[in-house]
């Protein structure tokens, strides 16, 4: 099955001629776009997550609002930066969103993309990384997140309140893991994603080339992901998303505004 959607960075700036001058306009316009896309039959509405920038940051309120105002469109992220997240709290939020959206979420998660600050996740209180990019804590926290949504009993229960029995997070849904994606920028990460039994978001910022054209590199990445998925013994039908930038130049005003920027359209299977 092929599907088609959009991916928004949510840029805003208080500048002359800007159509999105502040966070309020950006968020409310994002809801309007999501509702309009649902009415048109678009399959998915995705949003990037960038901290310390005038863009989308905390996605759950936005996704929940769009889900509440739509009927069919899938809502999700591309991607949540796991370095900045509390794994158990994210698991609770994701399960709650999944329930509210009637199973219409596709939650893309990864280490995150280049950002405007240095080790910004440490300002959020997440320290201890020995990798300058924070990839080590991203993987560790993601593993804990997966265990949480799988229902592992991760916390010791109080003797009086829970009979001393280990407790799992609540709420939980049985199918949430089927709609978790990992953003992959390399061949190795693509193979790791397949071994985990996840879906894969192929990044527009692949960090290797080997002299290959982008489309060939991305195609190889997808093949390696699917091979790794099968070899690991997973029985599902993993999904893959790819993104392409589209410049919607309709008139001179569009040309002036968007001559140096793009809105990103996403396709996935």
Secondary structure, DSSP 8 states (H G I E B T S, - for coil): --EEEEEE-------TT-S--SHHHHHHHHHHHHHHHHHHT--EEEE---SSSSS----HHHHHHHHHH-SS-EEEEEEEEGGG--HHHHHHHHHHHHHHTTS-EEEEEES----SSSSHHHHTT-----STT-HHHHHHHHHHHHHHHTT---B---HHHHTT--B--SS--TTGGGGEEEEE-SHHHHHHHHHHT-EEEE-SS-S--TT--HHHHHHHHHHHHHHHHHHTT--S---EEEEEEE----SHHHHHHHTT--EEEEEE-
